[in-house]
């Protein structure tokens, strides 16, 4: 973590501040609440499954549990501007279902106060669907970096979660 991020963490310590994991996809910075993640792991080999949605990257075994993984780049229908170098999988839980999300790189964690997060203006300037976005945070002490704050619970619909569950169950019965 850089000195400027440490400064931000000290300044934004308040009852209305939350800890966020900052990550990159194609040099764009995103953040999700740390409490919404179970863990962050280095990317590993995934087993693809037939007939899965395009954004479904495959499954892997995490301590005896089969975890489905989605590719956020494909989920967001992003057109990559730089060569892909994915390094991490963010593991999250929705209801009783665990799933992973492929990201290029995790930059670290940072505390951001509620008043630093602005609701996005609906002007169609985002590369991703605005329904996934909770807000935008400008980190002044980090050179004015803009971080897109995602609502992790909106990335997959209940129907898509059910489909991932079926795909995972299928992988479990075949192993």
Backbone torsions as a table, in degrees:
resi	resn	phi	psi	omega
1	UNK	NA	135.0	-178.5
2	UNK	-74.5	163.0	178.5
3	UNK	-60.3	-37.6	-179.5
4	UNK	-65.9	-36.0	178.3
5	UNK	-69.2	-36.4	176.3
6	UNK	-63.1	-38.5	178.1
7	UNK	-63.1	-44.3	179.4
8	UNK	-60.6	-43.7	-179.3
9	UNK	-58.2	-41.8	-179.6
10	UNK	-67.8	-39.8	-176.8
11	UNK	-74.0	-30.7	-175.1
12	UNK	-96.8	15.6	177.3
13	UNK	-77.8	109.9	-179.7
14	UNK	-160.5	172.2	-176.9
15	UNK	-68.3	-21.6	-179.3
16	UNK	-102.1	20.3	179.3
17	UNK	-105.0	145.7	177.4
18	UNK	-125.4	154.8	177.5
19	UNK	-88.4	132.4	-179.4
20	UNK	-122.6	144.0	170.7
21	UNK	-93.3	125.5	-179.4
22	UNK	-102.0	131.6	179.7
23	UNK	-141.5	166.7	-178.4
24	UNK	-118.4	145.7	166.3
25	UNK	-134.5	116.2	-179.4
26	UNK	50.7	50.9	175.8
27	UNK	65.2	8.6	175.0
28	UNK	-99.5	136.6	-177.4
29	UNK	-96.9	134.6	179.1
30	UNK	-127.5	158.9	176.3
31	UNK	-138.0	145.5	172.5
32	UNK	-133.6	150.8	179.6
33	UNK	-62.9	134.3	179.8
34	UNK	-58.7	-37.0	-179.1
35	UNK	-65.2	-17.7	178.6
36	UNK	-84.4	-5.0	-179.1
37	UNK	-109.1	143.8	174.4
38	UNK	-87.9	-43.4	178.2
39	UNK	-167.6	168.8	177.5
40	UNK	-125.2	127.7	-180.0
41	UNK	-126.8	159.6	173.1
42	UNK	-68.9	147.4	-178.6
43	UNK	-64.5	145.8	178.5
44	UNK	-139.5	178.4	-176.7
45	UNK	-69.4	131.3	179.4
46	UNK	-106.6	148.0	175.4
47	UNK	-97.7	113.8	179.6
48	UNK	-70.1	152.5	177.5
49	UNK	-120.0	137.8	179.7
50	UNK	-68.3	153.4	175.3
51	UNK	62.6	21.0	178.2
52	UNK	-88.5	157.2	175.9
53	UNK	-58.3	155.0	-176.1
54	UNK	-57.1	-36.8	-177.3
55	UNK	-78.9	-5.6	178.8
56	UNK	-81.7	115.3	-174.2
57	UNK	-84.6	-25.6	-178.5
58	UNK	141.4	-164.9	-179.9
59	UNK	-129.8	161.1	172.4
60	UNK	-148.1	164.4	-178.6
61	UNK	-97.8	119.7	177.5
62	UNK	-116.6	102.5	179.5
63	UNK	50.9	46.2	175.9
64	UNK	87.0	-0.3	179.3
65	UNK	-114.8	131.3	178.3
66	UNK	-79.4	123.3	-176.9
67	UNK	-114.0	122.0	173.8
68	UNK	-76.4	149.1	-177.7
69	UNK	-130.8	133.5	174.7
70	UNK	-107.1	153.4	177.1
71	UNK	-98.5	108.5	-176.9
72	UNK	-60.9	-33.4	178.6
73	UNK	-59.7	-45.7	178.8
74	UNK	-72.9	-37.5	179.2
75	UNK	-60.1	-40.1	-179.6
76	UNK	-85.8	-0.4	-178.4
77	UNK	54.3	45.0	-179.1
78	UNK	-81.4	144.6	172.8
79	UNK	-100.2	109.8	-173.9
80	UNK	-66.4	134.9	179.0
81	UNK	-105.3	-11.3	178.7
82	UNK	-135.4	159.9	-179.5
83	UNK	-58.5	143.5	-176.8
84	UNK	-80.4	130.3	173.5
85	UNK	-139.7	84.3	-179.1
86	UNK	-84.2	131.4	-176.0
87	UNK	-117.1	-22.5	-171.7
88	UNK	-135.2	157.8	170.7
89	UNK	-123.7	125.7	175.4
90	UNK	-92.5	125.4	179.8
91	UNK	-99.6	128.1	180.0
92	UNK	-132.1	168.9	179.9
93	UNK	-132.8	130.7	173.7
94	UNK	-123.7	117.8	-173.0
95	UNK	65.1	-123.5	177.9
96	UNK	-104.5	7.0	-176.4
97	UNK	-99.7	129.2	172.2
98	UNK	-95.1	141.9	170.1
99	UNK	-151.5	160.7	-179.4
100	UNK	-112.2	158.0	178.2
101	UNK	-131.1	124.9	179.1
102	UNK	-78.4	130.7	174.5
103	UNK	-131.7	159.1	-178.9
104	UNK	-67.6	-51.0	-173.7
105	UNK	-157.9	138.3	172.9
106	UNK	-93.2	123.1	-177.9
107	UNK	-84.5	-29.5	-178.8
108	UNK	147.1	-165.4	176.9
109	UNK	-118.0	154.2	-179.0
110	UNK	-151.9	145.6	177.3
111	UNK	-93.1	126.4	-179.6
112	UNK	-126.7	128.0	178.8
113	UNK	-79.3	155.2	-177.4
114	UNK	-56.9	-39.9	-177.1
115	UNK	-70.3	-13.7	176.5
116	UNK	-85.0	-9.2	-178.9
117	UNK	-102.5	120.9	-179.4
118	UNK	-105.5	142.4	175.4
119	UNK	-67.4	137.8	-179.4
120	UNK	-68.9	141.9	173.6
121	UNK	-77.9	137.3	-176.7
122	UNK	-82.6	76.8	-177.9
123	UNK	-122.0	8.9	174.4
124	UNK	68.1	30.4	-179.0
125	UNK	-98.6	-2.8	-177.2
126	UNK	-85.4	149.1	176.7
127	UNK	-74.5	-20.2	-177.6
128	UNK	-115.3	164.1	178.1
129	UNK	-60.5	128.7	-175.7
130	UNK	-64.8	-17.4	179.2
131	UNK	-66.8	-20.3	178.3
132	UNK	-82.5	-11.4	-170.5
133	UNK	-98.7	128.0	173.9
134	UNK	-87.9	-32.5	-178.9
135	UNK	174.7	-175.8	179.4
136	UNK	-125.5	135.7	177.4
137	UNK	-119.8	128.9	174.6
138	UNK	-101.7	123.0	-178.6
139	UNK	-98.5	90.8	-174.5
140	UNK	-58.8	-41.5	-177.6
141	UNK	-71.2	-8.4	177.6
142	UNK	-109.2	36.0	177.8
143	UNK	75.0	22.6	178.4
144	UNK	76.8	23.3	179.2
145	UNK	-56.6	138.8	177.2
146	UNK	-102.8	126.7	178.9
147	UNK	-117.8	128.4	177.8
148	UNK	-87.7	116.9	-179.0
149	UNK	-88.4	119.7	-177.3
150	UNK	-95.6	149.4	170.5
151	UNK	-97.0	102.0	-173.1
152	UNK	-61.0	-27.6	-178.0
153	UNK	-75.9	-10.7	179.3
154	UNK	-101.2	-3.6	-177.3
155	UNK	-68.2	-35.9	176.2
156	UNK	-123.8	135.4	176.5
157	UNK	-77.2	163.9	175.7
158	UNK	-55.8	-37.7	179.2
159	UNK	-66.6	-40.5	178.6
160	UNK	-67.4	-38.2	175.9
161	UNK	-61.8	-41.5	178.3
162	UNK	-62.8	-41.0	177.9
163	UNK	-63.3	-43.2	176.5
164	UNK	-60.9	-40.4	178.2
165	UNK	-60.7	-42.2	178.5
166	UNK	-64.0	-43.6	179.7
167	UNK	-61.4	-42.1	-179.0
168	UNK	-67.5	-41.8	178.9
169	UNK	-61.3	-39.9	177.7
170	UNK	-61.9	-42.6	178.8
171	UNK	-65.6	-37.3	179.7
172	UNK	-65.3	-40.1	-177.1
173	UNK	-74.7	-22.5	179.5
174	UNK	-84.9	-17.3	-178.0
175	UNK	-94.4	NA	NA
